[in-house]
Amino acid sequence: MSWEEKVRRVTPYVAGEQPKDKTVIKLNTNECPYPPSPGVSVAARMLSEESERLRLYPDMDCTLLVEELARAYGVDPEQVFVGVGSDDVLALAFLTYFTSGRKILFPDITYSFYDVWADLFRIPYEKVPLREDFSIDPENYLPGSGSFPLTEEPGGIIFANPNAPTGLAMPVPAIDRIAAANPGCVVIVDEAYVDFGAQSAISLLPQYDNLLIVQTFSKSRAMAGMRIGFAIGSMKLIRYLKDVKFSFNSYTMNLPSIVLGREAVRDEDYFRSITGRIVATREQFKKDLLEMGFVFPDSSTNFVFARHPGMPAKELFAKLREKKIIVRHFDKPRISEYLRITIGTEEQMAKVTEALHEILGR
Ligand SMILES: Cc1ncc(COP(=O)(O)O)c(C=O)c1O
């Protein structure tokens, strides 16, 4: 056997590009177009004056941040887990909860990291097709229903709500049905985009000790560069997640992440003002897209997933790029005719609309 046959070989996740040219309008990775809350800048300045604190290892329980999140979401601190972006939290959740050898379920069109982690950790999975209109059919996740895709209990369930890249949200009662029908496995709801108008399933947590809600600071809290994500679930679920994390690397959350993250959670007014502004811009952009003949599922996120019947998505993508507007195109089955366009500032979206008018010749 060669050494190469003993190597873990995987096909990695392909992240959206981070262009060096800062003059482009960057609408390809769903970042927030506004800065983090003013309290974050103040705390960052204070930290830079106290660099001597960096001598010590950070608090591996991230107490300041965990307690602030627990307060904000009305849960016990022992129900909160924080990680280096929700990618870190989700990867550890796959590693911790999906160990039965049974297939886990997730939609065929969703965050494309799910199958990468499943492959990395050798977790078998079944991709469940979304409906024609890209919505999730909850019946597909109810063992015993006619449209359940497996012949045995699943090893776990994960879906994004709202889903990405479609932008569509599922109502909480549907999630309730899925959680109620699957007491034998962990159900993860990835709520990366929930703050832009969808309803969080955190309200279901008192009923289900196998339900994990994962959120991020990268979108609605304008801190993608800081890398902070978190999960909320039952104390038991969080304990298992921590045990795995502390068996891997205890100190992944650095001091600035803990301190600045806490400031971002504290400033609820600012959080509401930027998410409200993005939602208003999105609604105006939807109107502009409809006027130009675009077709799209109704987005509850900070992006719109749209196609134009008059021009292939690849061509539209290239023409926008010529105009220094970068959006995201996924060359994948069912969605290759769509572009995912992040909602930027009002001015940026007006420029996008103008560029689309020019490209489409009207
Ligand atoms: C659905 C979904 N989940 C999770 C993430 C990961 O976000 P982060 O690791 O920045 O918290 C993303 C990022 O785009 C996403 O779209």
The ligand as an ORCA input file, in Angstrom:
! r2SCAN-3c Opt
* xyz 0 1
  C     -26.227     28.633      5.232
  C     -24.906     29.013      5.782
  N     -24.490     28.451      6.920
  C     -23.304     28.756      7.454
  C     -22.446     29.663      6.857
  C     -21.109     29.911      7.470
  O     -20.962     31.163      7.986
  P     -19.778     31.553      8.989
  O     -18.819     30.399      9.059
  O     -19.181     32.780      8.404
  O     -20.429     31.798     10.299
  C     -22.827     30.271      5.663
  C     -21.927     31.219      5.005
  O     -22.132     31.757      3.963
  C     -24.091     29.937      5.104
  O     -24.488     30.474      3.960
*
